[in-house]
Amino acid sequence: MSVPDAYMRDQAEQLAQQLRLTDGKSGYVEASPDAYHVYVRRKWTGKQMAEWDGVPVVWHENVGTHKAAKR
């Protein structure tokens, strides 16, 4: 399994800021070599993004509190 490069990690951080997932509790964005994975604690209200910067976004909703806080 390959590791995402610095550009993918930077884009994941920007996506988290765009989605306002920066409080450390409601969710986070994780970069993988082929997609961005968004983990959110509750069902996402509104339209989910299908891609960010040309890379697919995979949504994981209703994850547990510890997973959403990335602990």
Backbone as a printed PyTorch tensor [residue, N CA C, xyz], in Angstrom:
tensor([[[  0.8450,  -1.1730,   0.0000],
         [  0.0000,   0.0000,   0.0000],
         [  0.8930,   1.2390,   0.0000]],

        [[  0.6870,   2.1140,  -0.9410],
         [  1.5190,   3.3090,  -1.0220],
         [  0.9680,   4.4140,  -0.1260]],

        [[  1.8220,   5.3360,   0.1790],
         [  1.4990,   6.4390,   1.0770],
         [  1.1720,   7.6770,   0.2340]],

        [[  0.1690,   8.4740,   0.6300],
         [ -0.1370,   9.6940,  -0.1330],
         [  1.0170,  10.6900,  -0.0440]],

        [[  1.2220,  11.4220,  -1.1110],
         [  2.3120,  12.4000,  -1.1220],
         [  1.9090,  13.6710,  -0.3770]],

        [[  2.8530,  14.5900,  -0.2500],
         [  2.6230,  15.8270,   0.5020],
         [  1.5100,  16.6610,  -0.1240]],

        [[  1.4090,  16.6530,  -1.4510],
         [  0.3600,  17.4190,  -2.1240],
         [ -1.0280,  16.8920,  -1.7440]],

        [[ -1.1850,  15.5710,  -1.7320],
         [ -2.4800,  14.9710,  -1.3660],
         [ -2.8320,  15.3030,   0.0870]],

        [[ -1.8620,  15.2550,   0.9850],
         [ -2.1260,  15.5930,   2.3950],
         [ -2.5190,  17.0570,   2.5310]],

        [[ -1.8450,  17.9420,   1.7860],
         [ -2.1790,  19.3640,   1.8130],
         [ -3.5890,  19.6030,   1.2800]],

        [[ -3.9470,  18.9350,   0.1990],
         [ -5.2910,  19.0730,  -0.3580],
         [ -6.3400,  18.5240,   0.6020]],

        [[ -6.0220,  17.4680,   1.3300],
         [ -6.9530,  16.9210,   2.3250],
         [ -7.2030,  17.9420,   3.4280]],

        [[ -6.1620,  18.6560,   3.8480],
         [ -6.3300,  19.6900,   4.8650],
         [ -7.2040,  20.8280,   4.3420]],

        [[ -7.0040,  21.2080,   3.0870],
         [ -7.8230,  22.2650,   2.5030],
         [ -9.2780,  21.8300,   2.3720]],

        [[ -9.4970,  20.5620,   2.0210],
         [-10.8590,  20.0370,   1.9450],
         [-11.5160,  20.0680,   3.3180]],

        [[-10.7750,  19.7020,   4.3540],
         [-11.3190,  19.7420,   5.7200],
         [-11.7130,  21.1620,   6.1030]],

        [[-10.9110,  22.1390,   5.7070],
         [-11.2590,  23.5280,   5.9940],
         [-12.4970,  23.9470,   5.2100]],

        [[-12.5930,  23.5180,   3.9720],
         [-13.7530,  23.8480,   3.1440],
         [-15.0310,  23.2650,   3.7470]],

        [[-14.9430,  22.0560,   4.2870],
         [-16.1040,  21.3870,   4.8890],
         [-16.3000,  21.7820,   6.3540]],

        [[-15.4170,  22.6170,   6.8720],
         [-15.4540,  23.0730,   8.2670],
         [-15.3440,  21.9140,   9.2500]],

        [[-14.4130,  21.0270,   8.9820],
         [-14.1530,  19.8920,   9.8600],
         [-12.8320,  20.1170,  10.5970]],

        [[-12.6900,  21.2760,  11.1940],
         [-11.4340,  21.6210,  11.8390],
         [-11.5420,  21.7160,  13.3550]],

        [[-12.6940,  21.3550,  13.9300],
         [-12.8550,  21.4730,  15.3800],
         [-12.2860,  20.2770,  16.1370]],

        [[-11.9080,  19.2160,  15.4230],
         [-11.3370,  18.0450,  16.0780],
         [-12.3540,  17.1070,  16.6860]],

        [[-13.6440,  17.3710,  16.4740],
         [-14.6800,  16.5250,  17.0550],
         [-15.6740,  16.0040,  16.0280]],

        [[-16.0360,  16.8220,  15.0610],
         [-17.1190,  16.4540,  14.1570],
         [-16.6740,  15.5680,  13.0000]],

        [[-15.3940,  15.5390,  12.7140],
         [-14.9110,  14.6960,  11.6360],
         [-13.5610,  15.1500,  11.1180]],

        [[-13.0730,  14.4470,  10.1030],
         [-11.7900,  14.7850,   9.5140],
         [-11.7060,  14.2230,   8.1010]],

        [[-10.6860,  14.6410,   7.3840],
         [-10.4480,  14.1650,   6.0220],
         [ -9.1030,  13.4520,   6.0100]],

        [[ -9.0860,  12.2850,   5.4060],
         [ -7.8630,  11.4960,   5.3070],
         [ -7.5340,  11.2960,   3.8360]],

        [[ -6.2760,  11.4750,   3.4840],
         [ -5.8390,  11.2940,   2.0970],
         [ -5.3110,   9.8800,   1.9060]],

        [[ -5.6890,   9.2670,   0.8140],
         [ -5.1000,   8.0090,   0.3910],
         [ -4.5670,   8.2570,  -1.0240]],

        [[ -3.7670,   7.3710,  -1.5630],
         [ -3.1890,   7.6270,  -2.8870],
         [ -4.2180,   7.7990,  -4.0010]],

        [[ -5.4130,   7.2360,  -3.8340],
         [ -6.3850,   7.2790,  -4.9260],
         [ -7.6780,   8.0230,  -4.5980]],

        [[ -7.8580,   8.4940,  -3.3520],
         [ -9.0990,   9.1810,  -2.9800],
         [ -8.9180,   9.9210,  -1.6600]],

        [[ -9.8650,  10.8270,  -1.3870],
         [ -9.9500,  11.4780,  -0.0820],
         [-11.0980,  10.8210,   0.6610]],

        [[-10.8700,  10.4580,   1.9110],
         [-11.9070,   9.8410,   2.7300],
         [-12.3550,  10.8500,   3.7750]],

        [[-13.6580,  11.1490,   3.7850],
         [-14.2290,  12.0970,   4.7320],
         [-14.9920,  11.2940,   5.7740]],

        [[-14.5870,  11.4370,   7.0310],
         [-15.2520,  10.7680,   8.1480],
         [-15.9990,  11.8270,   8.9400]],

        [[-17.3220,  11.6880,   9.0360],
         [-18.1310,  12.6400,   9.7900],
         [-18.9840,  11.9020,  10.8110]],

        [[-19.2020,  12.5710,  11.9230],
         [-19.9300,  11.9640,  13.0370],
         [-21.4130,  11.7950,  12.7680]],

        [[-21.9930,  12.7200,  12.0520],
         [-23.4290,  12.6780,  11.7610],
         [-23.6550,  12.6030,  10.2600]],

        [[-24.8930,  12.4010,   9.8780],
         [-25.2340,  12.4110,   8.4580],
         [-24.9560,  13.8020,   7.9120]],

        [[-24.3000,  13.8740,   6.7670],
         [-23.9310,  15.1600,   6.1770],
         [-25.1560,  15.8060,   5.5740]],

        [[-25.4650,  17.0170,   6.0190],
         [-26.6040,  17.7450,   5.4640],
         [-26.1500,  18.4740,   4.2150]],

        [[-26.9850,  18.4950,   3.2310],
         [-26.6270,  19.1500,   1.9740],
         [-26.0180,  18.1820,   0.9860]],

        [[-25.5230,  18.7330,  -0.0890],
         [-24.9650,  17.9170,  -1.1620],
         [-23.5240,  17.5280,  -0.8450]],

        [[-23.2220,  16.2670,  -0.9850],
         [-21.8640,  15.7850,  -0.7680],
         [-21.0300,  16.0080,  -2.0240]],

        [[-19.7850,  16.3830,  -1.8330],
         [-18.8750,  16.5430,  -2.9650],
         [-18.4930,  15.1760,  -3.4980]],

        [[-18.4770,  15.0310,  -4.8100],
         [-18.0780,  13.7730,  -5.4230],
         [-16.5800,  13.7290,  -5.6750]],

        [[-15.9730,  14.9060,  -5.8590],
         [-14.5310,  14.9440,  -6.0680],
         [-13.9720,  16.2700,  -5.5900]],

        [[-12.6720,  16.2670,  -5.3170],
         [-11.9560,  17.4640,  -4.8910],
         [-10.6370,  17.4760,  -5.6370]],

        [[-10.3950,  18.5250,  -6.3740],
         [ -9.1690,  18.6710,  -7.1500],
         [ -8.9930,  17.4990,  -8.1280]],

        [[-10.1060,  17.0070,  -8.6590],
         [-10.0620,  15.9210,  -9.6360],
         [ -9.9020,  14.5340,  -9.0430]],

        [[ -9.8870,  14.4310,  -7.7120],
         [ -9.7230,  13.1460,  -7.0300],
         [-11.0470,  12.8020,  -6.3460]],

        [[-11.4980,  11.5540,  -6.4350],
         [-12.7790,  11.1840,  -5.8150],
         [-12.7770,  11.3660,  -4.2930]],

        [[-13.9690,  11.6990,  -3.7710],
         [-14.1580,  11.8420,  -2.3300],
         [-15.0920,  10.7260,  -1.8770]],

        [[-14.6460,   9.9280,  -0.9040],
         [-15.4370,   8.8390,  -0.3520],
         [-15.9420,   9.2830,   1.0110]],

        [[-17.2610,   9.2070,   1.2200],
         [-17.8800,   9.6770,   2.4530],
         [-18.1630,   8.5140,   3.3930]],

        [[-17.8440,   8.7070,   4.6740],
         [-18.1500,   7.7540,   5.7390],
         [-18.9310,   8.5320,   6.7890]],

        [[-20.2470,   8.3240,   6.8290],
         [-21.1100,   9.0580,   7.7510],
         [-21.4460,   8.2030,   8.9620]],

        [[-21.8650,   8.8930,  10.0180],
         [-22.2930,   8.2510,  11.2660],
         [-21.2010,   7.3690,  11.8740]],

        [[-19.9580,   7.8240,  11.7830],
         [-18.8790,   7.0780,  12.4260],
         [-18.8980,   7.3990,  13.9130]],

        [[-18.2740,   6.5720,  14.7120],
         [-18.2540,   6.7780,  16.1550],
         [-17.4910,   8.0280,  16.5510]],

        [[-17.6960,   8.4480,  17.7780],
         [-17.0700,   9.6730,  18.2830],
         [-15.5600,   9.5930,  18.2250]],

        [[-14.9900,   8.4610,  18.6100],
         [-13.5370,   8.3280,  18.6100],
         [-12.9820,   8.3260,  17.1880]],

        [[-13.6890,   7.7210,  16.2640],
         [-13.2380,   7.7140,  14.8640],
         [-13.3330,   9.1210,  14.2790]],

        [[-14.3980,   9.8660,  14.5710],
         [-14.5610,  11.2170,  14.0520],
         [-13.5050,  12.1630,  14.6160]],

        [[-13.0500,  11.8980,  15.8230],
         [-12.0060,  12.7250,  16.4300],
         [-10.6090,  12.2200,  16.0750]],

        [[-10.5460,  11.1550,  15.2760],
         [ -9.2940,  10.5390,  14.8160],
         [ -8.4060,  10.1260,  15.9820]],

        [[ -9.0050,   9.4310,  16.9400],
         [ -8.2460,   8.9420,  18.1050],
         [ -7.9640,   7.4910,  17.9740]]])
